[in-house]
Amino acid sequence: GNAELNDYAGPTVAPQMSDDFYAGPTVPPSGDYYAGPTVPPSLDYYAGPTVPPGPIAPPATTTLATVTVTTPPPFHGGTTFRLEGTDSLWMSHQKMSGTKVQQHLARKVWQDPHVKDASECQPRFRVREAPPEVATGLNGVRLPPTCFKDDSRGHHHVFVIGDWGGIIEQLGKPPKPADHRAAHFVGNHREFIHGADNAAQENVSKWMKIRAAEVHPDYVINLGDNFYWAGINIQCGAPTTEVRDPGHQWEWIWEKMYAGPGLDDVQWLGVLGNHDFGGFMFTNGWDQAIAYTWANLPFSSKRWMTPALYYSAQVVYSDFTVDYFFVDSNVFDAFDPHADAGHNICGALHNYPGASCGITGPASTEECPQWFKNLWDAQIDWLEHGLELSVSEWQVVATHFPPEHGTAEWRRLARKYGIDLFLTAHRHIQEVHVLNDASNMLAPTAFVVSGGGGGITSEGLPDASGKDDQYGFMDLTLSKNEIKITAISHGGQIRSTHCIFQRHKEKDDTEDYTGPSLCGDLGEYGTGVHPLPTASPGQGQPIHT
C-alpha cells in the first residue's frame, strides 16, 4: 500500500512524454482519475517461430447446424465444438504454415479510447461496446474508474472464488465436481465424502447466496479454472463476436448457479486458469471466456468481466481507492511439449498433432511455451508500470497460480511497490496467509488461496457438514485502513477471520494502525474458527428451477 503517499498531487501531463504520462488521481479519491495513454503505448507483436509445414491428417468431424462436433483422439477425454466460421485445427495449422503469430503484449498500462464516458466514475465496470477483433486485443488495458460511494449498507464487501465450475452430467441437474480423487490419480486418491464431494459447487454457491443477501457484495473476484475439466468446450480461434453455449456451461454452471438476491447484477472480474485453456492442452475455448464479456445470449446477465488475459481496474470508495491488477500466470503450466504430459498446457501427448489457435496464438505445440513466456515477460513490465503509477491506498494482485510459483519475482514486486494482497487459487483448498504466518513467503504482504470453489474435488478430506477448509469462498470487507478476510466453508461456517494493513514500499512492515478494527476483539490479525451458522441452507434461493 501507498499510505505514505496520501498527499500525492500527481504530475501534470507532459505532451512530450505521451507514451508514459499519468494524469491522476490527485489526492485519492478527488475525482481526477486515471487519464493515461489512450493507445497501447508498447504493443509488442511476437514474431516467433513459424509453424513447421507438413501434412497432418485432420480429425474426423460431424457438421451440425451452427457448430461442428470434433471427434477427438481417445486421450482427449471429451467432445469439442467448433463454431461456424472457425477453421478446424488442421486447417488453422495449414493456414499458419510459414506465418508468424501476432501477439498483443502491452508493456504499459493504457486506457481504451473506445469506452464511452471513460472519464466518468460509475458504479459499474465498463468496456467498449464491441469486442476487439482478437481475444488478446485489450491486453494490458486499464478499465475506467469504478465508484462505490453508497455507504448506506455499511462496509463494502467483495467475494473471492476460484476453481468453481463443475461438470454437467444431466441437463437441469446441478453440476458435479470433476473427480480428482479417483484411484487413477495416484497422488490425489482419497475417500469420497457424500454430501461434500458430490455437491461441492452447489454447496458453495448456496452459501454465497445466503451471504450475498446479507452483505451485498459490490463485485466478485474470479480466480480462474472456471469450467472443468477443460474450460469452455469450444475450439479456440472463433471470432470474438461469435459466442455460443453448445454444452450449456455458461447457462447452467455459471449463470443459474450464481443468481439470486445480492448476486443478481453483481459483476465478476476474472482471470483464466490452466484448465480454461484445456488443462493439458491449449486449444479449448479460452478466447470464448474473454469474448463472453460481450455475450448477448438470451440468458446472459452481462455480469462477466474478463476483457483480456491481463488488465487493471481502479475502484473508488468514499475515502479510499483500490487498484486491482489481474495477471495471467499460466506460464507456470506451459512447459516443453515433451515434458510433464499429465499437467502441461503445451504437452505433445494431449494436444492434437498440428494444434493451433490461429493468428492469436499459440500457433503450434512447439511455439506454445514461448507464447506463454512472452506473455509473462510483458506482464511483468506492465505490472511494474502500473504499480509505479498507483497512488491508491491498496494494491491487490489477482492471479490463478499461488505465489509458490514465481516466488522470487512476486517477493521483489511486493517489496518494491508495497503490494498489499495476492488473491490466488489453483490448489483446491482454502487458505489465508497473513503477516504472522510462518508459511507466508511474501510477508508482510498477505495472500489468499481460494481454489475450493467446488468445480473439482478438494485435495484434502472434507467434512459433509463443512467443518473444514477444503471447499468455500472468501469475503473481503474493505476499508481505508484494513481489509478483513473472512473464510467461509461449503457448510456456511466462518472458518477464520483475519485483518491486514497496508504494506509500505521498500520496507518489510505495514501501516501502524491502532484505531477500531474490523476484526473487533479477535486480536491484531484475527484468528480461529467460528461457530456453525444459524442460517439454514433453505434460506437461500433455489439454484435450478
ZIKA-V595025 format. One record per helix or strand. SS is the DSSP state (h for helix, s for strand). FROM is the first residue (numbers start at 1). TO is the last residue. If there is no record, write none. Layout:
SS;FROM;TO / SS;FROM;TO
//
This chain:
h;3;5 / h;15;17 / s;43;45 / s;51;51 / s;61;63 / s;67;70 / s;80;83 / h;89;96 / s;97;97 / s;104;106 / s;110;111 / s;122;122 / s;141;142 / s;146;147 / s;156;161 / s;167;167 / s;176;176 / s;178;178 / h;186;188 / h;200;215 / s;219;222 / s;234;234 / h;249;255 / s;268;270 / h;274;277 / h;286;294 / s;304;305 / s;311;316 / s;321;327 / h;330;333 / h;358;360 / h;365;389 / s;394;399 / h;407;417 / s;421;424 / s;430;433 / s;446;450 / s;456;456 / s;472;478 / s;483;489 / s;494;500 / s;503;503 / s;510;510 / s;526;527 / h;537;539
//
